[in-house]
Amino acid sequence: MTDSANGDAMSTGTDDRRTNEVLRSLVSEMLERVREVTRRTSAWSAEERAQAEAELEAIMAHVRREATTERKED
């Protein structure tokens, strides 16, 4: 790949990241939850851990749906 090809690919990804605010927000929420699980997992009961995992799974499913939804070009 040439540099210009890489630049074009990067610019497309950057444009999508900037225009898809819903996806960006969901990914931020997902990362926040992952960090929380990582920090606090040893202090949680089995029920709390299961709840956190279920919430994280739901956020990831939402991210997946949003990422695969076709969008109209502006």
CHARMM internal coordinates of N, CA and C (Angstrom, degrees):
IC EDIT
DIST 1 N 1 CA 1.4499
DIST 1 CA 1 C 1.5208
ANGL 1 N 1 CA 1 C 110.16
DIST 1 C 2 N 1.2962
ANGL 1 CA 1 C 2 N 116.23
DIHE 1 N 1 CA 1 C 2 N 141.48
DIST 2 N 2 CA 1.4572
ANGL 1 C 2 N 2 CA 119.77
DIHE 1 CA 1 C 2 N 2 CA 177.69
DIST 2 CA 2 C 1.5177
ANGL 2 N 2 CA 2 C 109.29
DIHE 1 C 2 N 2 CA 2 C -85.74
DIST 2 C 3 N 1.3197
ANGL 2 CA 2 C 3 N 114.11
DIHE 2 N 2 CA 2 C 3 N 165.96
DIST 3 N 3 CA 1.4616
ANGL 2 C 3 N 3 CA 118.40
DIHE 2 CA 2 C 3 N 3 CA 178.53
DIST 3 CA 3 C 1.5180
ANGL 3 N 3 CA 3 C 111.41
DIHE 2 C 3 N 3 CA 3 C -60.46
DIST 3 C 4 N 1.3271
ANGL 3 CA 3 C 4 N 116.75
DIHE 3 N 3 CA 3 C 4 N -39.55
DIST 4 N 4 CA 1.4600
ANGL 3 C 4 N 4 CA 118.75
DIHE 3 CA 3 C 4 N 4 CA -179.51
DIST 4 CA 4 C 1.5208
ANGL 4 N 4 CA 4 C 110.81
DIHE 3 C 4 N 4 CA 4 C -65.57
DIST 4 C 5 N 1.3499
ANGL 4 CA 4 C 5 N 116.55
DIHE 4 N 4 CA 4 C 5 N -35.59
DIST 5 N 5 CA 1.4631
ANGL 4 C 5 N 5 CA 119.04
DIHE 4 CA 4 C 5 N 5 CA 177.18
DIST 5 CA 5 C 1.5152
ANGL 5 N 5 CA 5 C 109.99
DIHE 4 C 5 N 5 CA 5 C -65.68
DIST 5 C 6 N 1.3271
ANGL 5 CA 5 C 6 N 116.39
DIHE 5 N 5 CA 5 C 6 N -42.15
DIST 6 N 6 CA 1.4669
ANGL 5 C 6 N 6 CA 119.19
DIHE 5 CA 5 C 6 N 6 CA 177.21
DIST 6 CA 6 C 1.5122
ANGL 6 N 6 CA 6 C 111.12
DIHE 5 C 6 N 6 CA 6 C -63.55
DIST 6 C 7 N 1.3138
ANGL 6 CA 6 C 7 N 116.50
DIHE 6 N 6 CA 6 C 7 N -41.49
DIST 7 N 7 CA 1.4596
ANGL 6 C 7 N 7 CA 120.51
DIHE 6 CA 6 C 7 N 7 CA 179.35
DIST 7 CA 7 C 1.5072
ANGL 7 N 7 CA 7 C 111.87
DIHE 6 C 7 N 7 CA 7 C -61.89
DIST 7 C 8 N 1.3300
ANGL 7 CA 7 C 8 N 115.86
DIHE 7 N 7 CA 7 C 8 N -40.92
DIST 8 N 8 CA 1.4625
ANGL 7 C 8 N 8 CA 119.77
DIHE 7 CA 7 C 8 N 8 CA 178.60
DIST 8 CA 8 C 1.5193
ANGL 8 N 8 CA 8 C 110.42
DIHE 7 C 8 N 8 CA 8 C -64.10
DIST 8 C 9 N 1.3198
ANGL 8 CA 8 C 9 N 117.23
DIHE 8 N 8 CA 8 C 9 N -43.29
DIST 9 N 9 CA 1.4616
ANGL 8 C 9 N 9 CA 120.61
DIHE 8 CA 8 C 9 N 9 CA 179.48
DIST 9 CA 9 C 1.5190
ANGL 9 N 9 CA 9 C 110.34
DIHE 8 C 9 N 9 CA 9 C -63.90
DIST 9 C 10 N 1.3087
ANGL 9 CA 9 C 10 N 116.30
DIHE 9 N 9 CA 9 C 10 N -43.19
DIST 10 N 10 CA 1.4586
ANGL 9 C 10 N 10 CA 119.85
DIHE 9 CA 9 C 10 N 10 CA -179.89
DIST 10 CA 10 C 1.5169
ANGL 10 N 10 CA 10 C 110.47
DIHE 9 C 10 N 10 CA 10 C -65.07
DIST 10 C 11 N 1.3237
ANGL 10 CA 10 C 11 N 117.35
DIHE 10 N 10 CA 10 C 11 N -40.74
DIST 11 N 11 CA 1.4482
ANGL 10 C 11 N 11 CA 120.11
DIHE 10 CA 10 C 11 N 11 CA -178.19
DIST 11 CA 11 C 1.5203
ANGL 11 N 11 CA 11 C 110.80
DIHE 10 C 11 N 11 CA 11 C -65.76
DIST 11 C 12 N 1.3335
ANGL 11 CA 11 C 12 N 117.51
DIHE 11 N 11 CA 11 C 12 N -37.33
DIST 12 N 12 CA 1.4608
ANGL 11 C 12 N 12 CA 120.11
DIHE 11 CA 11 C 12 N 12 CA 177.85
DIST 12 CA 12 C 1.5208
ANGL 12 N 12 CA 12 C 110.21
DIHE 11 C 12 N 12 CA 12 C -63.78
DIST 12 C 13 N 1.3344
ANGL 12 CA 12 C 13 N 117.50
DIHE 12 N 12 CA 12 C 13 N -45.71
DIST 13 N 13 CA 1.4593
ANGL 12 C 13 N 13 CA 121.11
DIHE 12 CA 12 C 13 N 13 CA 178.77
DIST 13 CA 13 C 1.5145
ANGL 13 N 13 CA 13 C 111.76
DIHE 12 C 13 N 13 CA 13 C -62.45
DIST 13 C 14 N 1.3122
ANGL 13 CA 13 C 14 N 116.01
DIHE 13 N 13 CA 13 C 14 N -41.49
DIST 14 N 14 CA 1.4612
ANGL 13 C 14 N 14 CA 120.67
DIHE 13 CA 13 C 14 N 14 CA 179.58
DIST 14 CA 14 C 1.5205
ANGL 14 N 14 CA 14 C 110.81
DIHE 13 C 14 N 14 CA 14 C -65.10
DIST 14 C 15 N 1.3351
ANGL 14 CA 14 C 15 N 116.27
DIHE 14 N 14 CA 14 C 15 N -42.79
DIST 15 N 15 CA 1.4631
ANGL 14 C 15 N 15 CA 119.95
DIHE 14 CA 14 C 15 N 15 CA 179.45
DIST 15 CA 15 C 1.5199
ANGL 15 N 15 CA 15 C 110.40
DIHE 14 C 15 N 15 CA 15 C -60.76
DIST 15 C 16 N 1.3398
ANGL 15 CA 15 C 16 N 117.14
DIHE 15 N 15 CA 15 C 16 N -44.72
DIST 16 N 16 CA 1.4599
ANGL 15 C 16 N 16 CA 121.04
DIHE 15 CA 15 C 16 N 16 CA -179.89
DIST 16 CA 16 C 1.5250
ANGL 16 N 16 CA 16 C 110.26
DIHE 15 C 16 N 16 CA 16 C -62.68
DIST 16 C 17 N 1.3308
ANGL 16 CA 16 C 17 N 115.83
DIHE 16 N 16 CA 16 C 17 N -42.86
DIST 17 N 17 CA 1.4654
ANGL 16 C 17 N 17 CA 119.83
DIHE 16 CA 16 C 17 N 17 CA -178.79
DIST 17 CA 17 C 1.5264
ANGL 17 N 17 CA 17 C 110.09
DIHE 16 C 17 N 17 CA 17 C -62.62
DIST 17 C 18 N 1.2977
ANGL 17 CA 17 C 18 N 116.72
DIHE 17 N 17 CA 17 C 18 N -37.10
DIST 18 N 18 CA 1.4705
ANGL 17 C 18 N 18 CA 119.76
DIHE 17 CA 17 C 18 N 18 CA -178.44
DIST 18 CA 18 C 1.5175
ANGL 18 N 18 CA 18 C 112.39
DIHE 17 C 18 N 18 CA 18 C -77.49
DIST 18 C 19 N 1.3263
ANGL 18 CA 18 C 19 N 117.97
DIHE 18 N 18 CA 18 C 19 N -29.57
DIST 19 N 19 CA 1.4551
ANGL 18 C 19 N 19 CA 119.72
DIHE 18 CA 18 C 19 N 19 CA -175.87
DIST 19 CA 19 C 1.5144
ANGL 19 N 19 CA 19 C 113.09
DIHE 18 C 19 N 19 CA 19 C -91.34
DIST 19 C 20 N 1.3197
ANGL 19 CA 19 C 20 N 118.42
DIHE 19 N 19 CA 19 C 20 N -22.37
DIST 20 N 20 CA 1.4522
ANGL 19 C 20 N 20 CA 120.94
DIHE 19 CA 19 C 20 N 20 CA -178.64
DIST 20 CA 20 C 1.5265
ANGL 20 N 20 CA 20 C 109.10
DIHE 19 C 20 N 20 CA 20 C -97.45
DIST 20 C 21 N 1.3089
ANGL 20 CA 20 C 21 N 114.79
DIHE 20 N 20 CA 20 C 21 N 78.35
DIST 21 N 21 CA 1.4594
ANGL 20 C 21 N 21 CA 120.68
DIHE 20 CA 20 C 21 N 21 CA -176.38
DIST 21 CA 21 C 1.5190
ANGL 21 N 21 CA 21 C 112.54
DIHE 20 C 21 N 21 CA 21 C -65.41
DIST 21 C 22 N 1.3284
ANGL 21 CA 21 C 22 N 116.93
DIHE 21 N 21 CA 21 C 22 N -32.96
DIST 22 N 22 CA 1.4650
ANGL 21 C 22 N 22 CA 120.46
DIHE 21 CA 21 C 22 N 22 CA 178.99
DIST 22 CA 22 C 1.5183
ANGL 22 N 22 CA 22 C 109.57
DIHE 21 C 22 N 22 CA 22 C -63.32
DIST 22 C 23 N 1.3172
ANGL 22 CA 22 C 23 N 117.21
DIHE 22 N 22 CA 22 C 23 N -47.46
DIST 23 N 23 CA 1.4610
ANGL 22 C 23 N 23 CA 121.19
DIHE 22 CA 22 C 23 N 23 CA 179.89
DIST 23 CA 23 C 1.5180
ANGL 23 N 23 CA 23 C 110.63
DIHE 22 C 23 N 23 CA 23 C -63.78
DIST 23 C 24 N 1.3128
ANGL 23 CA 23 C 24 N 116.77
DIHE 23 N 23 CA 23 C 24 N -43.43
DIST 24 N 24 CA 1.4680
ANGL 23 C 24 N 24 CA 120.34
DIHE 23 CA 23 C 24 N 24 CA 179.17
DIST 24 CA 24 C 1.5269
ANGL 24 N 24 CA 24 C 110.76
DIHE 23 C 24 N 24 CA 24 C -59.97
DIST 24 C 25 N 1.3104
ANGL 24 CA 24 C 25 N 116.92
DIHE 24 N 24 CA 24 C 25 N -42.28
DIST 25 N 25 CA 1.4610
ANGL 24 C 25 N 25 CA 121.38
DIHE 24 CA 24 C 25 N 25 CA 178.72
DIST 25 CA 25 C 1.5275
ANGL 25 N 25 CA 25 C 111.34
DIHE 24 C 25 N 25 CA 25 C -64.98
DIST 25 C 26 N 1.3168
ANGL 25 CA 25 C 26 N 116.15
DIHE 25 N 25 CA 25 C 26 N -42.45
DIST 26 N 26 CA 1.4683
ANGL 25 C 26 N 26 CA 120.16
DIHE 25 CA 25 C 26 N 26 CA 179.34
DIST 26 CA 26 C 1.5252
ANGL 26 N 26 CA 26 C 111.66
DIHE 25 C 26 N 26 CA 26 C -64.48
DIST 26 C 27 N 1.3108
ANGL 26 CA 26 C 27 N 116.79
DIHE 26 N 26 CA 26 C 27 N -42.22
DIST 27 N 27 CA 1.4665
ANGL 26 C 27 N 27 CA 120.43
DIHE 26 CA 26 C 27 N 27 CA 178.96
DIST 27 CA 27 C 1.5229
ANGL 27 N 27 CA 27 C 110.08
DIHE 26 C 27 N 27 CA 27 C -64.42
DIST 27 C 28 N 1.3192
ANGL 27 CA 27 C 28 N 117.19
DIHE 27 N 27 CA 27 C 28 N -40.34
DIST 28 N 28 CA 1.4672
ANGL 27 C 28 N 28 CA 120.60
DIHE 27 CA 27 C 28 N 28 CA 177.17
DIST 28 CA 28 C 1.5259
ANGL 28 N 28 CA 28 C 110.87
DIHE 27 C 28 N 28 CA 28 C -61.96
DIST 28 C 29 N 1.3322
ANGL 28 CA 28 C 29 N 116.21
DIHE 28 N 28 CA 28 C 29 N -43.46
DIST 29 N 29 CA 1.4611
ANGL 28 C 29 N 29 CA 120.56
DIHE 28 CA 28 C 29 N 29 CA 177.86
DIST 29 CA 29 C 1.5256
ANGL 29 N 29 CA 29 C 110.76
DIHE 28 C 29 N 29 CA 29 C -62.61
DIST 29 C 30 N 1.3311
ANGL 29 CA 29 C 30 N 116.28
DIHE 29 N 29 CA 29 C 30 N -42.68
DIST 30 N 30 CA 1.4548
ANGL 29 C 30 N 30 CA 120.95
DIHE 29 CA 29 C 30 N 30 CA 179.77
DIST 30 CA 30 C 1.5305
ANGL 30 N 30 CA 30 C 110.35
DIHE 29 C 30 N 30 CA 30 C -61.16
DIST 30 C 31 N 1.3279
ANGL 30 CA 30 C 31 N 117.00
DIHE 30 N 30 CA 30 C 31 N -46.56
DIST 31 N 31 CA 1.4581
ANGL 30 C 31 N 31 CA 120.24
DIHE 30 CA 30 C 31 N 31 CA 179.78
DIST 31 CA 31 C 1.5250
ANGL 31 N 31 CA 31 C 111.73
DIHE 30 C 31 N 31 CA 31 C -63.13
DIST 31 C 32 N 1.3147
ANGL 31 CA 31 C 32 N 116.57
DIHE 31 N 31 CA 31 C 32 N -39.14
DIST 32 N 32 CA 1.4660
ANGL 31 C 32 N 32 CA 120.62
DIHE 31 CA 31 C 32 N 32 CA 177.69
DIST 32 CA 32 C 1.5313
ANGL 32 N 32 CA 32 C 110.40
DIHE 31 C 32 N 32 CA 32 C -60.79
DIST 32 C 33 N 1.3282
ANGL 32 CA 32 C 33 N 116.27
DIHE 32 N 32 CA 32 C 33 N -43.98
DIST 33 N 33 CA 1.4731
ANGL 32 C 33 N 33 CA 120.55
DIHE 32 CA 32 C 33 N 33 CA 179.37
DIST 33 CA 33 C 1.5293
ANGL 33 N 33 CA 33 C 111.50
DIHE 32 C 33 N 33 CA 33 C -66.70
DIST 33 C 34 N 1.3264
ANGL 33 CA 33 C 34 N 117.44
DIHE 33 N 33 CA 33 C 34 N -39.64
DIST 34 N 34 CA 1.4677
ANGL 33 C 34 N 34 CA 121.11
DIHE 33 CA 33 C 34 N 34 CA 177.72
DIST 34 CA 34 C 1.5268
ANGL 34 N 34 CA 34 C 109.63
DIHE 33 C 34 N 34 CA 34 C -61.08
DIST 34 C 35 N 1.3047
ANGL 34 CA 34 C 35 N 116.72
DIHE 34 N 34 CA 34 C 35 N -44.92
DIST 35 N 35 CA 1.4705
ANGL 34 C 35 N 35 CA 120.56
DIHE 34 CA 34 C 35 N 35 CA 179.04
DIST 35 CA 35 C 1.5236
ANGL 35 N 35 CA 35 C 110.94
DIHE 34 C 35 N 35 CA 35 C -63.02
DIST 35 C 36 N 1.3196
ANGL 35 CA 35 C 36 N 116.80
DIHE 35 N 35 CA 35 C 36 N -41.36
DIST 36 N 36 CA 1.4689
ANGL 35 C 36 N 36 CA 120.41
DIHE 35 CA 35 C 36 N 36 CA 178.88
DIST 36 CA 36 C 1.5259
ANGL 36 N 36 CA 36 C 110.76
DIHE 35 C 36 N 36 CA 36 C -63.40
DIST 36 C 37 N 1.3163
ANGL 36 CA 36 C 37 N 116.30
DIHE 36 N 36 CA 36 C 37 N -44.48
DIST 37 N 37 CA 1.4695
ANGL 36 C 37 N 37 CA 120.01
DIHE 36 CA 36 C 37 N 37 CA 178.83
DIST 37 CA 37 C 1.5163
ANGL 37 N 37 CA 37 C 109.81
DIHE 36 C 37 N 37 CA 37 C -60.59
DIST 37 C 38 N 1.3265
ANGL 37 CA 37 C 38 N 116.37
DIHE 37 N 37 CA 37 C 38 N -43.37
DIST 38 N 38 CA 1.4658
ANGL 37 C 38 N 38 CA 120.79
DIHE 37 CA 37 C 38 N 38 CA -179.37
DIST 38 CA 38 C 1.5286
ANGL 38 N 38 CA 38 C 111.25
DIHE 37 C 38 N 38 CA 38 C -62.50
DIST 38 C 39 N 1.3153
ANGL 38 CA 38 C 39 N 116.77
DIHE 38 N 38 CA 38 C 39 N -42.10
DIST 39 N 39 CA 1.4726
ANGL 38 C 39 N 39 CA 121.03
DIHE 38 CA 38 C 39 N 39 CA -178.05
DIST 39 CA 39 C 1.5218
ANGL 39 N 39 CA 39 C 112.53
DIHE 38 C 39 N 39 CA 39 C -72.22
DIST 39 C 40 N 1.3222
ANGL 39 CA 39 C 40 N 117.08
DIHE 39 N 39 CA 39 C 40 N -39.43
DIST 40 N 40 CA 1.4608
ANGL 39 C 40 N 40 CA 119.57
DIHE 39 CA 39 C 40 N 40 CA -166.63
DIST 40 CA 40 C 1.5226
ANGL 40 N 40 CA 40 C 114.82
DIHE 39 C 40 N 40 CA 40 C -108.61
DIST 40 C 41 N 1.3040
ANGL 40 CA 40 C 41 N 118.37
DIHE 40 N 40 CA 40 C 41 N -2.93
DIST 41 N 41 CA 1.4592
ANGL 40 C 41 N 41 CA 120.39
DIHE 40 CA 40 C 41 N 41 CA -171.13
DIST 41 CA 41 C 1.5271
ANGL 41 N 41 CA 41 C 113.58
DIHE 40 C 41 N 41 CA 41 C -57.81
DIST 41 C 42 N 1.3064
ANGL 41 CA 41 C 42 N 118.35
DIHE 41 N 41 CA 41 C 42 N -35.36
DIST 42 N 42 CA 1.4665
ANGL 41 C 42 N 42 CA 119.86
DIHE 41 CA 41 C 42 N 42 CA -178.31
DIST 42 CA 42 C 1.5279
ANGL 42 N 42 CA 42 C 111.98
DIHE 41 C 42 N 42 CA 42 C -71.33
DIST 42 C 43 N 1.3256
ANGL 42 CA 42 C 43 N 117.87
DIHE 42 N 42 CA 42 C 43 N -21.25
DIST 43 N 43 CA 1.4647
ANGL 42 C 43 N 43 CA 121.24
DIHE 42 CA 42 C 43 N 43 CA -179.06
DIST 43 CA 43 C 1.5234
ANGL 43 N 43 CA 43 C 112.54
DIHE 42 C 43 N 43 CA 43 C -90.11
DIST 43 C 44 N 1.3098
ANGL 43 CA 43 C 44 N 118.03
DIHE 43 N 43 CA 43 C 44 N -8.62
DIST 44 N 44 CA 1.4532
ANGL 43 C 44 N 44 CA 121.69
DIHE 43 CA 43 C 44 N 44 CA -176.23
DIST 44 CA 44 C 1.5198
ANGL 44 N 44 CA 44 C 112.39
DIHE 43 C 44 N 44 CA 44 C -87.95
DIST 44 C 45 N 1.3149
ANGL 44 CA 44 C 45 N 114.33
DIHE 44 N 44 CA 44 C 45 N 149.60
DIST 45 N 45 CA 1.4650
ANGL 44 C 45 N 45 CA 120.02
DIHE 44 CA 44 C 45 N 45 CA 170.50
DIST 45 CA 45 C 1.5278
ANGL 45 N 45 CA 45 C 107.85
DIHE 44 C 45 N 45 CA 45 C -74.73
DIST 45 C 46 N 1.3121
ANGL 45 CA 45 C 46 N 116.35
DIHE 45 N 45 CA 45 C 46 N 170.63
DIST 46 N 46 CA 1.4664
ANGL 45 C 46 N 46 CA 120.62
DIHE 45 CA 45 C 46 N 46 CA 178.54
DIST 46 CA 46 C 1.5282
ANGL 46 N 46 CA 46 C 110.61
DIHE 45 C 46 N 46 CA 46 C -59.83
DIST 46 C 47 N 1.3314
ANGL 46 CA 46 C 47 N 117.23
DIHE 46 N 46 CA 46 C 47 N -38.98
DIST 47 N 47 CA 1.4638
ANGL 46 C 47 N 47 CA 120.69
DIHE 46 CA 46 C 47 N 47 CA 179.29
DIST 47 CA 47 C 1.5256
ANGL 47 N 47 CA 47 C 111.99
DIHE 46 C 47 N 47 CA 47 C -66.64
DIST 47 C 48 N 1.3282
ANGL 47 CA 47 C 48 N 116.67
DIHE 47 N 47 CA 47 C 48 N -42.52
DIST 48 N 48 CA 1.4653
ANGL 47 C 48 N 48 CA 120.54
DIHE 47 CA 47 C 48 N 48 CA 179.07
DIST 48 CA 48 C 1.5300
ANGL 48 N 48 CA 48 C 110.59
DIHE 47 C 48 N 48 CA 48 C -64.31
DIST 48 C 49 N 1.3218
ANGL 48 CA 48 C 49 N 115.90
DIHE 48 N 48 CA 48 C 49 N -41.16
DIST 49 N 49 CA 1.4624
ANGL 48 C 49 N 49 CA 119.78
DIHE 48 CA 48 C 49 N 49 CA 178.64
DIST 49 CA 49 C 1.5326
ANGL 49 N 49 CA 49 C 110.42
DIHE 48 C 49 N 49 CA 49 C -63.84
DIST 49 C 50 N 1.3269
ANGL 49 CA 49 C 50 N 117.09
DIHE 49 N 49 CA 49 C 50 N -44.41
DIST 50 N 50 CA 1.4585
ANGL 49 C 50 N 50 CA 121.13
DIHE 49 CA 49 C 50 N 50 CA 179.24
DIST 50 CA 50 C 1.5258
ANGL 50 N 50 CA 50 C 110.51
DIHE 49 C 50 N 50 CA 50 C -60.98
DIST 50 C 51 N 1.3230
ANGL 50 CA 50 C 51 N 117.10
DIHE 50 N 50 CA 50 C 51 N -41.08
DIST 51 N 51 CA 1.4689
ANGL 50 C 51 N 51 CA 121.19
DIHE 50 CA 50 C 51 N 51 CA 178.24
DIST 51 CA 51 C 1.5264
ANGL 51 N 51 CA 51 C 110.69
DIHE 50 C 51 N 51 CA 51 C -63.96
DIST 51 C 52 N 1.3218
ANGL 51 CA 51 C 52 N 116.88
DIHE 51 N 51 CA 51 C 52 N -44.48
DIST 52 N 52 CA 1.4709
ANGL 51 C 52 N 52 CA 120.78
DIHE 51 CA 51 C 52 N 52 CA 179.28
DIST 52 CA 52 C 1.5195
ANGL 52 N 52 CA 52 C 110.68
DIHE 51 C 52 N 52 CA 52 C -62.79
DIST 52 C 53 N 1.3242
ANGL 52 CA 52 C 53 N 116.86
DIHE 52 N 52 CA 52 C 53 N -41.10
DIST 53 N 53 CA 1.4650
ANGL 52 C 53 N 53 CA 120.24
DIHE 52 CA 52 C 53 N 53 CA 178.53
DIST 53 CA 53 C 1.5247
ANGL 53 N 53 CA 53 C 111.14
DIHE 52 C 53 N 53 CA 53 C -65.25
DIST 53 C 54 N 1.3242
ANGL 53 CA 53 C 54 N 117.20
DIHE 53 N 53 CA 53 C 54 N -39.50
DIST 54 N 54 CA 1.4693
ANGL 53 C 54 N 54 CA 120.92
DIHE 53 CA 53 C 54 N 54 CA 178.23
DIST 54 CA 54 C 1.5348
ANGL 54 N 54 CA 54 C 110.42
DIHE 53 C 54 N 54 CA 54 C -64.66
DIST 54 C 55 N 1.3223
ANGL 54 CA 54 C 55 N 117.04
DIHE 54 N 54 CA 54 C 55 N -41.97
DIST 55 N 55 CA 1.4679
ANGL 54 C 55 N 55 CA 120.93
DIHE 54 CA 54 C 55 N 55 CA 178.56
DIST 55 CA 55 C 1.5259
ANGL 55 N 55 CA 55 C 110.60
DIHE 54 C 55 N 55 CA 55 C -64.13
DIST 55 C 56 N 1.3252
ANGL 55 CA 55 C 56 N 116.50
DIHE 55 N 55 CA 55 C 56 N -42.71
DIST 56 N 56 CA 1.4531
ANGL 55 C 56 N 56 CA 120.60
DIHE 55 CA 55 C 56 N 56 CA 179.17
DIST 56 CA 56 C 1.5244
ANGL 56 N 56 CA 56 C 110.92
DIHE 55 C 56 N 56 CA 56 C -65.17
DIST 56 C 57 N 1.3144
ANGL 56 CA 56 C 57 N 117.05
DIHE 56 N 56 CA 56 C 57 N -40.50
DIST 57 N 57 CA 1.4582
ANGL 56 C 57 N 57 CA 120.94
DIHE 56 CA 56 C 57 N 57 CA 177.39
DIST 57 CA 57 C 1.5285
ANGL 57 N 57 CA 57 C 111.13
DIHE 56 C 57 N 57 CA 57 C -61.91
DIST 57 C 58 N 1.3345
ANGL 57 CA 57 C 58 N 116.72
DIHE 57 N 57 CA 57 C 58 N -39.97
DIST 58 N 58 CA 1.4650
ANGL 57 C 58 N 58 CA 120.66
DIHE 57 CA 57 C 58 N 58 CA 178.58
DIST 58 CA 58 C 1.5271
ANGL 58 N 58 CA 58 C 110.99
DIHE 57 C 58 N 58 CA 58 C -65.30
DIST 58 C 59 N 1.3245
ANGL 58 CA 58 C 59 N 117.02
DIHE 58 N 58 CA 58 C 59 N -42.00
DIST 59 N 59 CA 1.4701
ANGL 58 C 59 N 59 CA 120.59
DIHE 58 CA 58 C 59 N 59 CA 178.27
DIST 59 CA 59 C 1.5290
ANGL 59 N 59 CA 59 C 109.62
DIHE 58 C 59 N 59 CA 59 C -63.46
DIST 59 C 60 N 1.3327
ANGL 59 CA 59 C 60 N 116.91
DIHE 59 N 59 CA 59 C 60 N -43.48
DIST 60 N 60 CA 1.4702
ANGL 59 C 60 N 60 CA 120.19
DIHE 59 CA 59 C 60 N 60 CA 180.00
DIST 60 CA 60 C 1.5305
ANGL 60 N 60 CA 60 C 111.28
DIHE 59 C 60 N 60 CA 60 C -63.23
DIST 60 C 61 N 1.3100
ANGL 60 CA 60 C 61 N 116.82
DIHE 60 N 60 CA 60 C 61 N -38.42
DIST 61 N 61 CA 1.4685
ANGL 60 C 61 N 61 CA 120.33
DIHE 60 CA 60 C 61 N 61 CA 177.49
DIST 61 CA 61 C 1.5247
ANGL 61 N 61 CA 61 C 110.29
DIHE 60 C 61 N 61 CA 61 C -64.30
DIST 61 C 62 N 1.3133
ANGL 61 CA 61 C 62 N 116.50
DIHE 61 N 61 CA 61 C 62 N -39.38
DIST 62 N 62 CA 1.4676
ANGL 61 C 62 N 62 CA 121.31
DIHE 61 CA 61 C 62 N 62 CA 178.42
DIST 62 CA 62 C 1.5340
ANGL 62 N 62 CA 62 C 110.11
DIHE 61 C 62 N 62 CA 62 C -65.36
DIST 62 C 63 N 1.3368
ANGL 62 CA 62 C 63 N 116.72
DIHE 62 N 62 CA 62 C 63 N -42.10
DIST 63 N 63 CA 1.4627
ANGL 62 C 63 N 63 CA 121.20
DIHE 62 CA 62 C 63 N 63 CA 176.90
DIST 63 CA 63 C 1.5280
ANGL 63 N 63 CA 63 C 109.48
DIHE 62 C 63 N 63 CA 63 C -59.94
DIST 63 C 64 N 1.3197
ANGL 63 CA 63 C 64 N 116.35
DIHE 63 N 63 CA 63 C 64 N -45.52
DIST 64 N 64 CA 1.4661
ANGL 63 C 64 N 64 CA 121.25
DIHE 63 CA 63 C 64 N 64 CA -179.23
DIST 64 CA 64 C 1.5307
ANGL 64 N 64 CA 64 C 110.90
DIHE 63 C 64 N 64 CA 64 C -60.66
DIST 64 C 65 N 1.3373
ANGL 64 CA 64 C 65 N 116.47
DIHE 64 N 64 CA 64 C 65 N -45.69
DIST 65 N 65 CA 1.4704
ANGL 64 C 65 N 65 CA 119.98
DIHE 64 CA 64 C 65 N 65 CA 178.88
DIST 65 CA 65 C 1.5215
ANGL 65 N 65 CA 65 C 111.25
DIHE 64 C 65 N 65 CA 65 C -62.08
DIST 65 C 66 N 1.3095
ANGL 65 CA 65 C 66 N 116.04
DIHE 65 N 65 CA 65 C 66 N -45.50
DIST 66 N 66 CA 1.4632
ANGL 65 C 66 N 66 CA 120.38
DIHE 65 CA 65 C 66 N 66 CA -178.32
DIST 66 CA 66 C 1.5275
ANGL 66 N 66 CA 66 C 110.80
DIHE 65 C 66 N 66 CA 66 C -65.10
DIST 66 C 67 N 1.3209
ANGL 66 CA 66 C 67 N 116.83
DIHE 66 N 66 CA 66 C 67 N -39.68
DIST 67 N 67 CA 1.4661
ANGL 66 C 67 N 67 CA 120.39
DIHE 66 CA 66 C 67 N 67 CA -178.21
DIST 67 CA 67 C 1.5121
ANGL 67 N 67 CA 67 C 112.74
DIHE 66 C 67 N 67 CA 67 C -69.07
DIST 67 C 68 N 1.3132
ANGL 67 CA 67 C 68 N 116.71
DIHE 67 N 67 CA 67 C 68 N -26.89
DIST 68 N 68 CA 1.4737
ANGL 67 C 68 N 68 CA 119.96
DIHE 67 CA 67 C 68 N 68 CA -176.88
DIST 68 CA 68 C 1.5163
ANGL 68 N 68 CA 68 C 113.28
DIHE 67 C 68 N 68 CA 68 C -100.69
DIST 68 C 69 N 1.3168
ANGL 68 CA 68 C 69 N 117.33
DIHE 68 N 68 CA 68 C 69 N 2.92
DIST 69 N 69 CA 1.4639
ANGL 68 C 69 N 69 CA 121.23
DIHE 68 CA 68 C 69 N 69 CA 178.21
DIST 69 CA 69 C 1.5228
ANGL 69 N 69 CA 69 C 108.86
DIHE 68 C 69 N 69 CA 69 C -78.14
DIST 69 C 70 N 1.3166
ANGL 69 CA 69 C 70 N 115.98
DIHE 69 N 69 CA 69 C 70 N 129.58
DIST 70 N 70 CA 1.4637
ANGL 69 C 70 N 70 CA 119.78
DIHE 69 CA 69 C 70 N 70 CA 177.90
DIST 70 CA 70 C 1.5159
ANGL 70 N 70 CA 70 C 109.38
DIHE 69 C 70 N 70 CA 70 C -72.37
DIST 70 C 71 N 1.3075
ANGL 70 CA 70 C 71 N 114.68
DIHE 70 N 70 CA 70 C 71 N 140.88
DIST 71 N 71 CA 1.4553
ANGL 70 C 71 N 71 CA 121.72
DIHE 70 CA 70 C 71 N 71 CA -179.75
DIST 71 CA 71 C 1.5177
ANGL 71 N 71 CA 71 C 109.79
DIHE 70 C 71 N 71 CA 71 C -120.38
DIST 71 C 72 N 1.3068
ANGL 71 CA 71 C 72 N 115.03
DIHE 71 N 71 CA 71 C 72 N 147.75
DIST 72 N 72 CA 1.4693
ANGL 71 C 72 N 72 CA 119.98
DIHE 71 CA 71 C 72 N 72 CA 174.11
DIST 72 CA 72 C 1.5134
ANGL 72 N 72 CA 72 C 108.60
DIHE 71 C 72 N 72 CA 72 C -77.28
DIST 72 C 73 N 1.3135
ANGL 72 CA 72 C 73 N 116.12
DIHE 72 N 72 CA 72 C 73 N 140.28
DIST 73 N 73 CA 1.4570
ANGL 72 C 73 N 73 CA 121.24
DIHE 72 CA 72 C 73 N 73 CA 175.51
DIST 73 CA 73 C 1.5208
ANGL 73 N 73 CA 73 C 108.51
DIHE 72 C 73 N 73 CA 73 C -75.40
DIST 73 C 74 N 1.3249
ANGL 73 CA 73 C 74 N 116.62
DIHE 73 N 73 CA 73 C 74 N 137.96
DIST 74 N 74 CA 1.4779
ANGL 73 C 74 N 74 CA 120.81
DIHE 73 CA 73 C 74 N 74 CA 177.78
DIST 74 CA 74 C 1.4883
ANGL 74 N 74 CA 74 C 110.86
DIHE 73 C 74 N 74 CA 74 C -79.60
END
COOR INIT
IC SEED 1 N 1 CA 1 C
IC BUILD
